[in-house]
Amino acid sequence: MRQSEIDYAHIGRMLDVSAVRTDVTVDEVDQLIDIVKQYHCICASPMPYMTEYVIKQLANVPDTVVTGVVGFPSGADTTSMKIHTAREMLDIGCKELDMVINVGALKSGNGELVIQDIAAVVEAAEQVPVKAILEIAYLTDDEIRRGSEWIVQAGAAFVKTGTGWGPRPTTVDTIRLIKSVIGDAALIKAAGGIRDLDTLLLMKEAGCDRFGIGVRSALTILQDAYDRAGITVDSAVRTGLSSAANLTDTY
Ligand SMILES: O=C[C@H](O)COP(=O)(O)O
């Protein structure tokens, strides 16, 4: 991909900006709201108890939908718990869902459980896209292959790589591996430890369609894209960079 072919001004259309850490504060959620508005990001992703608040704050922002998180972060909830959460998120107005698959069942080779768990949420979501999270940080390459196949079989719209809570980041090689397995049968969302624009662009070239990025890294990446596009942004959002940097980072 040549630099001249990249639409830096619209990078936000591929970004789900998240505030899904344990210690996320209301100030950080407010900053997430400012960022998605300023950079026209496609999706905002808060923790469940803040989701209705974010939906209200973005009510007049047509560019951005809010995703509801399901089964964060372990994926070990029962299927009925996941269905309940999915329905609650949809009832308050979420237009997408990000669910963690049953990682323990995947590692135990229990495909039937993994597939029915995802399929039940896909069914509850009706037409709303479900991004099923593998949590690659805990998986071998074989498990990533198997899990990707099961996510496609269950009918999820996206194979998503991570929650951001795992011990290692998603890499370009992870995206290549998933793409080699699923082809065009589902979309790919890379998430977890993406910290710069060039890595994001390499992942896009490898077949990634969407990126989930925590609020601190998102601001850095979006600002880099706007700088490359020669766009000046509101100083209030840029000032937020320093407070968002308080988010702890495991990578
Ligand atoms: O899905 C969203 C995650 O928060 C992305 O991970 P991150 O916080 O490491 O960027």
The ligand as an SDF file (V2000), in Angstrom:
LIG
                    3D

 10  9  0  0  0  0  0  0  0  0999 V2000
  -11.0490   -3.7190   22.1250 O   0  0  0  0  0  0  0  0  0  0  0  0
  -10.4750   -2.8990   22.7040 C   0  0  0  0  0  0  0  0  0  0  0  0
   -9.2320   -2.9150   23.4590 C   0  0  0  0  0  0  0  0  0  0  0  0
   -9.2930   -1.9870   24.5080 O   0  0  0  0  0  0  0  0  0  0  0  0
   -8.0650   -2.5600   22.6460 C   0  0  0  0  0  0  0  0  0  0  0  0
   -6.8830   -2.8100   23.3400 O   0  0  0  0  0  0  0  0  0  0  0  0
   -5.8940   -1.6970   23.8260 P   0  0  0  0  0  0  0  0  0  0  0  0
   -6.5480   -1.0680   25.0110 O   0  0  0  0  0  0  0  0  0  0  0  0
   -4.6580   -2.4830   24.1530 O   0  0  0  0  0  0  0  0  0  0  0  0
   -5.6730   -0.7140   22.7200 O   0  0  0  0  0  0  0  0  0  0  0  0
  1  2  2  0
  2  3  1  0
  3  4  1  0
  3  5  1  0
  5  6  1  0
  6  7  1  0
  7  8  2  0
  7  9  1  0
  7 10  1  0
M  END
$$$$
